Amino acid sequence: MASVPLAQPSTNDAHHPNPVRAPAHVHALLDRLHALSSAQEAELDLLSIPASDFHTTVADQFVALEQDKCQFVYALLRATGATTIVEAGTSYGVSTIYLALAAMQNAAAAAGTTAGKGDTQPRVIGTEHEREKAERARAIWIEAGVDRVIELRVGDLRETLKDEMGTVDFLLLDIWADMALPALKLVRPHLRAGATVVCDNTIASAARYADLLAYVRDDPAFQCITVPYHKGLGVFVYYP
Ligand SMILES: C[S@@+](CC[C@H](N)C(=O)[O-])C[C@H]1O[C@@H](n2cnc3c(N)ncnc32)[C@H](O)[C@@H]1O
């Protein structure tokens, strides 16, 4: 069982408590990475970039999931006890740190119960197309102390997500819009009943996500809700 980072809460501000339990240096690292990502995004209007140019224009950018959304995802993971998590779109691995912290803490909590889940291993499968980003992400995860639970699959997720992934509790779709539905279709056969899928920007990029949104909303196996974070955050609960 991987050891669990020390539990230390941190506060965003008086009205927005931070649910994430992590050592102080991890909170500081996350604050720094989110600030870097926000600064990059302030220079680029992501939504104005034509879909055809998107891959090349932002190839070396963080484009990290916003900090408040990451904290929501972390809380959702803690609430659902997810220990096997897949991320479609890892970039420099900022959101992945939250996934790993939650998976480790959930596995540790399960080990402390008498429900017979003591051998649950935390497992986060990341996917990233850009080799340089993957190398940087691995260094960041070592700094955060979460590297040992993350398996990063480098290459096109349409190939890498064909490999074994066990039974999946949670899927984060934080990926260029045209890759979201292929990723969901590859992971879907591995989702457990009650698994949760979260997809970023489902309001602002609704047109680009038209195929994905039609797919989940037309299928009664998915119970869909949009959480009103900036640009929208889709949550799809899977009950086949
Ligand atoms: C929005 S960013 C992910 C940000 C990350 N989740 C975070 O919060 O730090 C999306 C990433 O998906 C990667 N990507 C795009 N198409 C891909 C594909 N077909 N296979 C794997 N990764 C891909 C991009 O290189 C980019 O780094």
The ligand as an SDF file (V2000), in Angstrom:
LIG
                    3D

 27 29  0  0  0  0  0  0  0  0999 V2000
   -6.5490   20.2380  -21.3970 C   0  0  0  0  0  0  0  0  0  0  0  0
   -5.0050   19.4590  -21.4610 S   0  0  0  0  0  0  0  0  0  0  0  0
   -4.9960   18.4550  -20.0070 C   0  0  0  0  0  0  0  0  0  0  0  0
   -4.7620   19.2300  -18.7520 C   0  0  0  0  0  0  0  0  0  0  0  0
   -4.6100   18.3670  -17.5090 C   0  0  0  0  0  0  0  0  0  0  0  0
   -5.7430   17.5290  -17.3010 N   0  0  0  0  0  0  0  0  0  0  0  0
   -4.3930   19.2370  -16.2860 C   0  0  0  0  0  0  0  0  0  0  0  0
   -5.3750   19.6530  -15.6790 O   0  0  0  0  0  0  0  0  0  0  0  0
   -3.2420   19.5070  -15.9710 O   0  0  0  0  0  0  0  0  0  0  0  0
   -5.2800   18.2370  -22.7140 C   0  0  0  0  0  0  0  0  0  0  0  0
   -4.0500   17.4230  -23.0660 C   0  0  0  0  0  0  0  0  0  0  0  0
   -4.4800   16.3490  -23.9160 O   0  0  0  0  0  0  0  0  0  0  0  0
   -3.3980   16.0270  -24.7840 C   0  0  0  0  0  0  0  0  0  0  0  0
   -3.9440   15.3110  -25.9420 N   0  0  0  0  0  0  0  0  0  0  0  0
   -4.6300   15.8320  -26.9850 C   0  0  0  0  0  0  0  0  0  0  0  0
   -4.9750   14.8640  -27.8440 N   0  0  0  0  0  0  0  0  0  0  0  0
   -4.4970   13.6960  -27.3350 C   0  0  0  0  0  0  0  0  0  0  0  0
   -4.5480   12.3380  -27.7600 C   0  0  0  0  0  0  0  0  0  0  0  0
   -5.1410   11.9850  -28.9060 N   0  0  0  0  0  0  0  0  0  0  0  0
   -3.9700   11.4060  -26.9780 N   0  0  0  0  0  0  0  0  0  0  0  0
   -3.3740   11.7530  -25.8020 C   0  0  0  0  0  0  0  0  0  0  0  0
   -3.3090   13.0240  -25.3470 N   0  0  0  0  0  0  0  0  0  0  0  0
   -3.8520   13.9840  -26.1090 C   0  0  0  0  0  0  0  0  0  0  0  0
   -2.8040   17.3740  -25.1390 C   0  0  0  0  0  0  0  0  0  0  0  0
   -1.4650   17.2440  -25.5700 O   0  0  0  0  0  0  0  0  0  0  0  0
   -2.9720   18.1600  -23.8400 C   0  0  0  0  0  0  0  0  0  0  0  0
   -1.7690   18.1570  -23.1150 O   0  0  0  0  0  0  0  0  0  0  0  0
  1  2  1  0
  2  3  1  0
  2 10  1  0
  3  4  1  0
  4  5  1  0
  5  6  1  0
  5  7  1  0
  7  8  2  0
  7  9  1  0
 10 11  1  0
 11 12  1  0
 11 26  1  0
 12 13  1  0
 13 14  1  0
 13 24  1  0
 14 15  1  0
 14 23  1  0
 15 16  2  0
 16 17  1  0
 17 18  1  0
 17 23  2  0
 18 19  1  0
 18 20  2  0
 20 21  1  0
 21 22  2  0
 22 23  1  0
 24 25  1  0
 24 26  1  0
 26 27  1  0
M  CHG  2   2   1   9  -1
M  END
$$$$
